[in-house]
C-alpha cells in the first residue's frame, strides 16, 4: 500500500512539473526501493511543539532528508530553506 502511494505521488509530481520529491525518514528501506536517496544539504526550519513556534533550527547534515528526482534535473548543492508557511 505504501509503495502504491509513492507511485501515485511520483505521478502527481510529474504532472505538476516538479523536479524532486523531498521527505524525511529514519528508516529508508521502502524509500530507496522507490528511487529516493539521502541528501546532505544544510536545512533551516521552524521548530514547532504543541502548535507553538519554539524557535528556528538549522542542521548542517540532516540524516533523515531524502530526495527523489522526478525529471532529469541534478540535485543542487546549497541550503534548503523550509522557513515560512506550514506546508
Buried (B, 14 or more C-beta within 10 A) or exposed (E): EEEEEBEEBBEEBEEEEBBBBBBEBEEBEEBBEBBBEBBEBBBEBBEEEEEEEEEEBEBEEBEEBBBBBBEEEEEEEEEBEBEEEEE
